Amino acid sequence: MSTPTVAPASGSPIAVGMPQVPRVRRTREEVEAAAVVNGEKKVLLAAPRGYCAGVDRAVVAVEKALEHHGAPVYVRKEIVHNRHVVDTLESQGVRFVNELSEVPEGSLTVFSAHGVSPAVVNEAAERNLRTIDATCPLVTKVHREAVRFAKQNRRILLIGHEGHEEVEGTYGEAPENTTIINNPDEARTVQVEETDDLIWLSQTTLSVDETLEIVAILRERFPHLQDPPSDDICYATSNRQAAIKKISPDCDLVIIVGSANSSNSVRLKEVALEYGARQAERVDFANQVDESWFEGVATVGLSSGASVPEVLVQEVLELLADYGYASVNEVVTAEEDIIFSLPKELRAEMKKAGDVDRSLGGHQR
C-alpha cells in the first residue's frame, strides 16, 4: 500500500480499530479510465481537524475510570459522537446506556461530553450512582449562562438542534425561560414577547454562518435582543469550519471523516459545499469511501470532526495514496494548544493513587 507524504499525528491513537468490511474495489487504472483528470492529483489536508480538548478530556476520563475502577463503567449516551471511539471503549468494558434506569444502583456512571440537565443529575443521586461529569467545559459555560440569565428573569432564545443531547442539557437548566430555535425558518416565525431582557445562546457545534444568519433574523424581529457575554460556538468548531472554508474552493471533492450523529462533522460537509467544493462526502471509515468519487478528480480535500481520532484520517490518506493522491499539502489556518483538567472526581482519585499520567485532556491524539 502506498504511503502519503504527510507524517502521522503525534500521540497514540485508540488501540482497537473497527473491523473493516471487505469490498471489491475498482483499480486505480479503471477509475482513471472512466474520466479524465485535469491536473496533478493531490490532497489538501485541513488543519486543525479531529480531536478537540473537550473530546480528548472526555475519552481520557472514561479510560481512567476503567483503569481505576475496572469494568463495567457505565456512560449515559455516547461519550462523544464517534462510532470508532464508542465501539473501542465498549470492547474495553464500557457500557453505554440511553437512560440511567438501565444502570444498576450504586454503579459508576460517566456523563458524556455533551452535558446533562439537572433532572439527570438528580436522578443519578436518587439511584445512588457514583458519577463522573465529563461535560466539555465549554458546554458547562453555556449551562451556567442559562442558569444566570434565568435567575435574572431573562427570556432565552437557544439556537440549536432540538433532541441533541447538548441542547437537552442546556434547555433543562432553565426550561421555563427558554425557547429553542432550530433553523432560520423558526427564527422568522417564533413568537416571544419583545423585551429588553431577551438574550440568545447557542449549541457549541453549530455552523458559524447559519448561527449568525439566525441571530440576524431574530435581531431584525426583536431589536432589543442581547448577545451572550462571549461566543458560545466552541473554538474547535469555528477552527475546523474556517479550515474547510479555506480549502473548499480549490477542491473537486471534500471528504469529511466523522459520524452521522456528530453535529460538527455534518456541518463540515455542509460548509464545504457552501464554499465551493464540487462534491462533499462524509464517512466514518476509509472502507466507506467510494472510489467512483475519484472520477475526474484532481484535488481532494480532507478533514475530520472534533470527535474523530487521527488514526481514521490516516487510513483515508492511505486509501487516497493507492489511487494516486500521494501528494499531501497540509493547510493550517490556526494552531490549537487548549487543554482542560480532567473531571475533579477523577483527579482526586488519581492523586490518591499516585497516577500522574494524562491528568489533562487536550489535543493530543
C-alpha positions as CSV (number, residue, x, y, z in Angstrom):
1,M,0.0,0.0,0.0
2,S,1.3,3.4,-0.9
3,T,2.2,5.8,1.8
4,P,1.2,9.5,1.7
5,T,3.8,12.2,2.2
6,V,2.2,13.6,5.4
7,A,3.7,12.5,8.7
8,P,1.4,10.6,11.2
9,A,-0.1,12.6,14.0
10,S,1.8,12.7,17.3
11,G,0.4,10.7,20.3
12,S,-1.1,7.3,20.4
13,P,-4.5,6.6,18.8
14,I,-7.1,4.5,20.4
15,A,-5.6,1.0,20.1
16,V,-8.6,-1.1,19.0
17,G,-9.8,-0.5,15.5
18,M,-13.1,-1.2,13.8
19,P,-13.3,-4.4,11.8
20,Q,-13.2,-3.4,8.2
21,V,-15.9,-4.8,5.9
22,P,-14.3,-6.4,2.8
23,R,-15.3,-5.0,-0.5
24,V,-14.1,-5.3,-4.1
25,R,-12.9,-2.0,-5.4
26,R,-12.2,-1.0,-9.0
27,T,-8.5,-0.4,-9.5
28,R,-6.8,3.0,-9.9
29,E,-6.4,2.3,-13.6
30,E,-10.2,1.5,-14.0
31,V,-11.2,4.7,-12.2
32,E,-8.8,6.9,-14.2
33,A,-10.1,5.3,-17.5
34,A,-13.7,6.3,-16.5
35,A,-12.9,10.1,-16.6
36,V,-10.0,12.3,-17.5
37,V,-8.2,14.0,-14.6
38,N,-7.1,17.5,-15.4
39,G,-4.1,18.5,-13.3
40,E,-1.9,16.9,-10.7
41,K,-3.6,14.6,-8.2
42,K,-3.2,15.9,-4.7
43,V,-4.7,16.2,-1.2
44,L,-5.4,19.4,0.7
45,L,-5.4,18.3,4.3
46,A,-7.2,20.7,6.6
47,A,-5.8,21.7,9.9
48,P,-7.0,22.0,12.6
49,R,-9.0,18.8,12.4
50,G,-10.0,15.9,14.6
51,Y,-9.9,15.7,18.4
52,C,-10.6,18.8,20.4
53,A,-9.6,19.3,24.0
54,G,-13.1,18.6,25.3
55,V,-13.4,15.3,23.4
56,D,-9.9,14.2,24.4
57,R,-10.8,15.1,28.1
58,A,-14.0,13.0,28.0
59,V,-12.4,10.0,26.4
60,V,-9.4,10.0,28.8
61,A,-11.9,10.3,31.7
62,V,-13.6,7.1,30.6
63,E,-10.2,5.4,30.1
64,K,-9.0,6.5,33.5
65,A,-12.3,5.4,35.1
66,L,-11.7,1.9,33.7
67,E,-8.1,2.0,34.9
68,H,-9.0,2.9,38.5
69,H,-12.4,1.1,38.9
70,G,-12.4,-1.7,36.4
71,A,-15.2,-2.8,34.1
72,P,-18.0,-2.2,33.8
73,V,-18.1,1.6,33.6
74,Y,-21.5,3.0,32.5
75,V,-21.8,6.0,30.3
76,R,-25.0,7.9,29.7
77,K,-25.4,8.3,25.9
78,E,-22.3,8.2,23.7
79,I,-19.3,9.7,25.4
80,V,-18.7,11.6,22.1
81,H,-20.4,11.2,18.8
82,N,-18.0,8.8,17.0
83,R,-18.6,5.2,16.1
84,H,-14.9,4.2,16.4
85,V,-14.5,5.7,19.8
86,V,-17.7,4.1,21.2
87,D,-17.0,0.7,19.8
88,T,-13.4,0.7,21.1
89,L,-14.5,1.7,24.6
90,E,-17.2,-1.0,24.5
91,S,-14.6,-3.6,23.7
92,Q,-12.7,-2.5,26.9
93,G,-15.7,-2.9,29.2
94,V,-17.7,0.3,28.9
95,R,-21.5,0.0,28.7
96,F,-23.4,2.8,27.0
97,V,-27.0,3.4,28.1
98,N,-29.7,5.8,27.0
99,E,-31.3,6.2,30.4
100,L,-30.0,6.0,33.9
101,S,-32.7,3.4,34.7
102,E,-30.5,0.9,32.8
103,V,-27.7,1.4,35.3
104,P,-27.6,-0.9,38.3
105,E,-28.0,1.1,41.5
106,G,-24.7,2.3,43.0
107,S,-22.7,1.8,39.8
108,L,-20.1,4.2,38.4
109,T,-21.6,6.3,35.7
110,V,-20.0,8.9,33.4
111,F,-21.9,11.8,31.9
112,S,-21.0,12.4,28.3
113,A,-19.1,15.4,26.9
114,H,-22.4,16.9,25.7
115,G,-23.7,17.5,29.2
116,V,-26.9,16.7,31.1
117,S,-29.8,18.5,32.6
118,P,-30.2,19.0,36.4
119,A,-33.0,16.4,36.2
120,V,-30.5,13.7,35.2
121,V,-28.1,14.8,37.9
122,N,-30.9,14.4,40.4
123,E,-31.9,11.0,39.1
124,A,-28.3,9.8,39.5
125,A,-28.3,10.9,43.1
126,E,-31.7,9.2,43.8
127,R,-30.2,5.9,42.4
128,N,-27.1,6.3,44.5
129,L,-24.9,6.3,41.4
130,R,-21.3,7.3,41.6
131,T,-20.8,9.8,38.9
132,I,-18.0,11.4,36.8
133,D,-19.0,14.5,34.9
134,A,-17.2,14.6,31.6
135,T,-19.2,17.5,30.2
136,C,-17.0,19.7,28.0
137,P,-16.1,22.9,30.0
138,L,-17.3,25.0,27.0
139,V,-20.7,23.3,27.2
140,T,-20.7,23.9,31.0
141,K,-20.1,27.6,30.3
142,V,-23.4,27.7,28.3
143,H,-25.2,25.9,31.1
144,R,-24.0,28.4,33.6
145,E,-25.1,31.3,31.4
146,A,-28.6,29.8,31.1
147,V,-28.9,29.5,34.9
148,R,-27.6,33.0,35.4
149,F,-29.9,34.6,32.8
150,A,-32.9,32.6,34.2
151,K,-32.2,34.0,37.7
152,Q,-32.3,37.5,36.1
153,N,-35.7,36.6,34.7
154,R,-34.4,36.9,31.1
155,R,-36.0,35.2,28.2
156,I,-33.5,32.9,26.4
157,L,-33.6,32.0,22.7
158,L,-31.5,28.8,22.5
159,I,-30.2,28.3,18.9
160,G,-29.6,24.6,18.4
161,H,-31.0,21.2,17.3
162,E,-33.9,20.1,19.4
163,G,-33.2,16.5,20.6
164,H,-29.4,16.8,20.6
165,E,-28.0,15.9,24.0
166,E,-26.3,19.2,24.4
167,V,-29.5,21.2,23.7
168,E,-31.5,19.0,26.0
169,G,-29.0,19.6,28.8
170,T,-28.9,23.4,28.3
171,Y,-32.7,23.7,28.0
172,G,-33.1,21.6,31.1
173,E,-31.2,24.3,33.1
174,A,-34.0,26.8,32.5
175,P,-37.0,25.3,30.7
176,E,-39.4,28.0,31.8
177,N,-37.3,30.7,30.4
178,T,-36.0,29.0,27.2
179,T,-37.3,28.7,23.6
180,I,-35.4,26.5,21.2
181,I,-34.7,27.9,17.7
182,N,-33.8,25.1,15.3
183,N,-33.2,27.0,12.0
184,P,-33.8,30.3,10.1
185,D,-37.4,29.4,9.3
186,E,-38.2,29.1,13.0
187,A,-36.4,32.3,13.7
188,R,-38.8,34.0,11.3
189,T,-41.9,32.6,13.0
190,V,-41.1,32.2,16.7
191,Q,-43.4,34.1,19.0
192,V,-41.9,35.6,22.1
193,E,-42.5,38.9,23.8
194,E,-40.3,41.8,22.7
195,T,-38.4,42.8,25.8
196,D,-35.2,44.4,26.9
197,D,-34.4,41.1,28.7
198,L,-34.3,38.9,25.6
199,I,-31.0,37.1,25.0
200,W,-29.7,34.3,22.8
201,L,-27.4,31.3,23.5
202,S,-26.3,28.6,21.1
203,Q,-25.3,25.0,20.9
204,T,-21.5,24.8,20.7
205,T,-21.2,22.7,17.5
206,L,-23.4,24.7,15.0
207,S,-22.5,26.2,11.7
208,V,-21.0,29.6,12.4
209,D,-22.6,31.1,9.3
210,E,-26.1,29.7,10.0
211,T,-26.0,30.8,13.6
212,L,-25.1,34.4,12.5
213,E,-27.9,34.2,10.0
214,I,-30.4,33.1,12.7
215,V,-29.2,35.9,15.0
216,A,-29.6,38.5,12.3
217,I,-33.2,37.3,11.6
218,L,-34.0,37.4,15.3
219,R,-32.5,40.8,15.8
220,E,-34.5,42.2,12.9
221,R,-37.7,41.0,14.6
222,F,-36.6,41.7,18.2
223,P,-34.3,44.8,18.2
224,H,-33.7,44.5,21.9
225,L,-32.1,41.0,21.5
226,Q,-28.9,40.9,23.5
227,D,-25.7,38.9,22.8
228,P,-24.2,36.5,25.3
229,P,-21.0,37.7,27.0
230,S,-18.9,35.5,24.8
231,D,-19.3,33.4,21.7
232,D,-20.9,30.0,22.5
233,I,-19.7,28.2,19.4
234,C,-16.6,26.4,20.6
235,Y,-13.1,27.3,19.2
236,A,-12.7,23.8,17.7
237,T,-16.0,24.0,15.7
238,S,-15.0,27.5,14.4
239,N,-11.5,26.5,13.6
240,R,-12.5,23.4,11.7
241,Q,-15.1,25.3,9.7
242,A,-12.6,28.0,8.9
243,A,-10.1,25.4,7.6
244,I,-12.7,23.9,5.4
245,K,-13.7,27.3,4.0
246,K,-10.1,27.8,3.1
247,I,-9.6,24.7,1.1
248,S,-13.0,24.0,-0.4
249,P,-12.9,26.5,-3.4
250,D,-9.8,24.5,-4.7
251,C,-11.3,21.0,-4.2
252,D,-13.1,18.8,-6.7
253,L,-14.0,16.5,-3.8
254,V,-14.0,17.0,0.0
255,I,-14.1,14.0,2.3
256,I,-15.1,14.6,6.0
257,V,-14.3,11.8,8.5
258,G,-17.0,11.8,11.2
259,S,-20.1,10.0,12.3
260,A,-23.7,10.8,11.1
261,N,-24.8,11.9,14.6
262,S,-21.8,14.2,15.0
263,S,-23.3,17.7,14.6
264,N,-19.9,19.4,13.9
265,S,-18.9,16.7,11.3
266,V,-22.2,17.1,9.4
267,R,-21.7,20.9,9.5
268,L,-18.3,20.5,7.9
269,K,-19.7,18.7,4.9
270,E,-22.4,21.4,4.5
271,V,-19.7,24.2,4.8
272,A,-17.6,22.5,2.1
273,L,-20.4,22.6,-0.4
274,E,-21.4,26.2,0.6
275,Y,-17.8,27.4,0.0
276,G,-17.2,25.9,-3.4
277,A,-16.3,22.2,-3.2
278,R,-17.7,20.4,-6.3
279,Q,-18.7,17.4,-4.2
280,A,-18.5,16.6,-0.5
281,E,-19.0,13.3,1.3
282,R,-18.9,12.1,5.0
283,V,-17.6,8.7,6.1
284,D,-16.9,7.0,9.4
285,F,-14.1,4.8,8.0
286,A,-11.9,4.6,4.9
287,N,-13.7,1.5,3.7
288,Q,-16.8,3.6,3.2
289,V,-15.1,5.8,0.6
290,D,-16.5,5.1,-2.8
291,E,-13.7,5.1,-5.5
292,S,-16.2,6.4,-8.0
293,W,-15.9,9.7,-6.2
294,F,-12.4,10.0,-7.7
295,E,-13.5,10.0,-11.3
296,G,-12.2,13.2,-12.9
297,V,-11.0,14.5,-9.5
298,A,-7.6,16.2,-9.3
299,T,-7.8,17.8,-5.8
300,V,-9.3,16.1,-2.8
301,G,-9.9,18.0,0.5
302,L,-9.8,16.0,3.7
303,S,-10.8,16.9,7.3
304,S,-12.4,15.4,10.3
305,G,-14.9,16.3,13.0
306,A,-13.9,17.3,16.6
307,S,-14.6,13.8,17.9
308,V,-12.5,11.9,15.4
309,P,-9.2,10.2,16.3
310,E,-6.4,11.0,13.8
311,V,-5.9,7.3,13.0
312,L,-9.1,7.3,10.9
313,V,-7.8,10.3,8.9
314,Q,-4.5,8.5,8.2
315,E,-6.4,5.4,6.9
316,V,-8.3,7.6,4.4
317,L,-4.9,9.1,3.4
318,E,-3.6,5.6,2.7
319,L,-6.5,4.8,0.5
320,L,-6.2,8.1,-1.4
321,A,-2.5,7.3,-2.0
322,D,-3.5,4.0,-3.5
323,Y,-5.5,5.9,-6.1
324,G,-2.7,8.3,-6.9
325,Y,-3.3,11.1,-4.3
326,A,0.1,10.6,-2.6
327,S,1.0,14.3,-2.6
328,V,-0.4,15.8,0.6
329,N,-0.4,19.5,1.4
330,E,-1.5,20.3,5.0
331,V,-3.3,23.7,5.0
332,V,-3.0,25.2,8.5
333,T,-5.4,28.0,9.4
334,A,-5.0,28.0,13.2
335,E,-2.9,26.5,16.0
336,E,-4.6,24.9,19.0
337,D,-3.0,24.4,22.3
338,I,-6.0,24.4,24.7
339,I,-6.1,21.7,27.4
340,F,-8.6,21.0,30.1
341,S,-8.2,19.4,33.5
342,L,-9.8,16.0,33.9
343,P,-13.1,15.9,36.0
344,K,-12.4,16.7,39.6
345,E,-13.8,13.4,40.8
346,L,-11.1,11.6,38.8
347,R,-8.3,14.0,39.7
348,A,-8.8,13.3,43.4
349,E,-8.7,9.5,42.8
350,M,-5.6,9.7,40.6
351,K,-3.7,11.9,43.1
352,K,-4.5,9.4,45.9
353,A,-3.2,6.5,43.7
354,G,-0.1,8.5,42.6
355,D,-1.3,8.4,39.0
356,V,0.2,11.5,37.2
357,D,-0.3,10.1,33.6
358,R,-2.7,12.2,31.5
359,S,-4.1,14.4,34.2
360,L,-5.0,16.9,31.5
361,G,-7.1,16.4,28.4
362,G,-6.0,18.2,25.3
363,H,-5.5,17.9,21.5
364,Q,-3.0,15.0,21.9
365,R,-4.1,12.2,19.6
